[in-house]
């Protein structure tokens, strides 16, 4: 399964929150094809597990133990994210313009 881990509270000014540390952590947890997205705290990875809540807990505990900070982890599948991006009328006709901003918020 391909996943996106949305890590909350990530700031690149903290050395333990930088992409290389996050990638290394995910790789040590046994995930494959780990990639980070700029300095967003978003991590793409693959895992044979379909137990999303267990994956979230595993990542949160590893971040606390190995990197020394707390981060809420929200996982969505690659397919869920693709469907969201392809949605035609996600915002009910409203458009993202220079004077308005449309955002998607992910909750656990």
C-alpha positions in Angstrom: 0.0 0.0 0.0 1.1 3.5 -0.8 0.5 6.1 1.9 1.0 9.7 2.8 1.8 10.5 6.5 0.8 14.0 7.4 3.0 15.0 10.4 1.7 17.9 12.4 3.9 20.5 14.1 6.9 20.0 11.9 9.3 23.0 11.6 12.6 22.7 9.6 14.4 25.0 12.1 14.5 22.0 14.5 17.3 19.7 13.3 15.4 16.6 14.3 12.4 17.6 12.1 14.4 17.9 8.9 13.6 15.7 5.9 16.7 13.5 6.1 15.9 12.6 9.8 12.3 11.9 8.9 13.2 9.7 5.9 15.8 7.8 8.0 13.2 7.2 10.8 10.6 5.9 8.3 13.2 3.6 6.7 14.3 2.3 10.1 10.6 1.4 10.8 10.8 -0.8 7.7 8.8 1.3 5.2 9.8 1.3 1.6 10.1 4.0 -1.1 10.2 6.8 1.6 10.1 10.3 0.3 9.6 13.6 2.0 7.8 16.6 0.4 9.9 19.7 0.8 9.8 20.9 4.4 6.1 20.2 5.0 6.2 17.2 7.3 4.5 15.1 4.7 6.1 11.7 4.1 5.3 9.3 1.2 5.9 5.7 1.9 4.9 2.1 1.2 4.0 -0.6 3.7 2.3 -4.0 3.3 0.2 -3.1 6.4 -3.4 -1.9 6.0 -3.8 -1.1 9.7 -3.7 2.7 9.4 -4.3 3.4 13.1 -1.5 1.0 14.1 0.8 2.7 11.5 -0.1 6.2 13.0 0.7 5.0 16.5 4.0 3.3 15.5 5.2 6.5 13.7 4.1 8.8 16.6 5.9 6.6 19.2 9.0 6.4 17.1 9.1 10.2 16.5 8.9 10.7 20.3 11.4 8.1 21.2 14.0 8.6 18.5 13.7 12.2 17.5 12.5 13.7 20.8 9.4 15.6 19.8 5.7 15.0 19.7 3.9 15.0 16.4 0.3 13.9 15.6 0.4 11.6 12.5 -2.5 11.4 10.1 -2.2 8.7 7.4 -4.2 8.7 4.2 -3.7 6.2 1.3 -2.3 7.3 -2.0 -5.7 6.4 -3.6 -7.6 8.6 -1.1 -5.3 11.5 -1.9 -5.7 11.0 -5.6 -9.5 10.9 -5.4 -9.4 14.1 -3.3 -7.2 15.9 -5.9 -9.5 14.7 -8.7 -12.7 15.8 -7.1 -14.5 18.2 -9.5 -16.6 20.3 -7.1 -14.8 19.9 -3.8 -15.6 23.4 -2.6 -19.1 23.8 -3.9 -18.3 26.2 -6.7 -16.0 28.5 -4.7 -12.6 29.2 -6.3 -9.2 29.7 -4.9 -8.2 33.3 -5.9 -5.8 36.0 -4.7 -8.5 37.2 -2.3 -9.8 33.9 -1.1 -8.1 30.7 0.1 -9.5 27.2 0.0 -7.9 24.6 2.2 -8.4 21.0 3.0 -7.9 20.0 6.6 -7.2 16.4 7.6 -8.5 15.1 10.9 -7.8 11.8 12.6 
